[in-house]
Amino acid sequence: MNRSQFLREVGDTLTKREHTYGHPSNNLRAIAKTWSEYKGQDFNYLDVCIMMILTKAMRLKEDPIHIDSYKDIAGYSALAVELISTLVRNGDHPEKVDELENGEDQCMSS
């Protein structure tokens, strides 16, 4: 598989996941809320993307040729980039991502 095929598969997977689980920002926000309640500290969905990337990277320590983990990392990276791009486009700095948690979400509206 070449990189173009790989990235196409990642995009296809993100589309399938959206059909299965709903819009990514809603799902990531729900995860962030659950983590926040569980840990008693604030998480946002950029945090979720980053921590899921770290989780997948740690799994690669056990099986460094497991292609699906690389796909997951690319997928979470794509979701994070969409969020950051939306913040920049709206004139917000990435540290202001908590504002998106208060209903100002315009991320990933494709």
C-alpha positions in Angstrom: 0.0 0.0 0.0 1.3 3.4 -0.8 0.7 6.6 1.1 -2.1 7.8 -1.1 -3.9 4.5 -0.7 -3.3 4.6 3.0 -4.7 8.1 3.4 -7.7 7.3 1.2 -8.4 4.3 3.5 -8.1 6.6 6.5 -10.6 9.0 5.0 -13.0 6.1 4.1 -12.8 4.9 7.7 -13.6 8.3 9.1 -16.6 8.5 6.9 -17.8 5.0 7.9 -17.3 5.9 11.6 -19.3 9.1 11.2 -22.2 7.0 9.8 -21.9 4.5 12.7 -21.2 6.9 15.6 -22.4 10.3 14.5 -20.5 13.5 13.9 -17.0 13.2 15.3 -17.2 16.4 17.3 -20.2 15.1 19.2 -18.5 11.8 19.9 -15.2 13.5 21.0 -17.1 16.0 23.1 -18.9 13.1 24.9 -15.6 11.3 25.5 -14.1 14.6 26.9 -17.1 15.1 29.2 -16.9 11.6 30.5 -13.1 11.9 31.1 -13.6 15.3 32.8 -16.2 13.9 35.1 -14.2 10.8 35.9 -10.9 12.6 36.6 -12.3 15.9 38.0 -10.4 18.0 35.6 -11.3 19.6 32.3 -10.7 17.8 29.0 -11.7 19.0 25.6 -11.9 17.0 22.4 -8.5 18.2 21.2 -7.2 16.5 24.3 -9.2 13.4 23.4 -7.5 13.3 19.9 -4.1 13.7 21.4 -4.6 11.1 24.1 -6.0 8.6 21.6 -3.0 9.2 19.3 -0.8 8.5 22.3 -2.8 5.3 23.1 -2.4 4.0 19.6 1.3 4.8 19.6 1.8 2.9 22.8 0.1 -0.1 21.2 2.6 0.0 18.4 5.3 -0.8 21.0 3.8 -4.3 21.1 3.2 -4.7 17.4 5.0 -2.0 15.3 3.7 -3.3 12.0 0.0 -3.2 12.9 -1.3 -1.1 10.1 -4.7 -0.3 11.8 -2.9 1.5 14.6 -1.2 3.8 12.1 -4.6 4.4 10.4 -6.1 5.3 13.8 -3.3 7.7 14.5 -3.8 9.3 11.1 -7.6 9.5 11.7 -7.3 11.2 15.1 -4.6 13.5 13.6 -7.0 14.5 10.9 -9.8 15.2 13.4 -7.4 17.4 15.4 -6.2 19.3 12.3 -9.8 20.0 11.4 -10.5 21.4 14.9 -7.3 23.5 14.8 -8.1 24.7 11.3 -11.6 25.7 12.4 -10.2 27.6 15.4 -7.7 29.5 13.2 -10.4 30.2 10.6 -12.6 31.7 13.3 -9.7 33.7 14.7 -9.4 31.6 17.9 -6.2 30.3 19.3 -6.0 26.6 19.9 -5.8 27.2 23.7 -9.4 28.6 23.4 -10.7 25.1 22.4 -12.7 25.1 25.7 -15.0 27.7 24.1 -16.0 25.0 21.7 -17.1 22.9 24.6 -19.7 25.5 25.4 -21.7 25.1 22.2 -19.6 27.2 19.9 -18.6 24.2 17.8 -18.2 24.7 14.1 -15.6 22.0 13.8 -15.7 19.3 11.2 -18.9 20.5 9.6 -18.1 18.8 6.3 
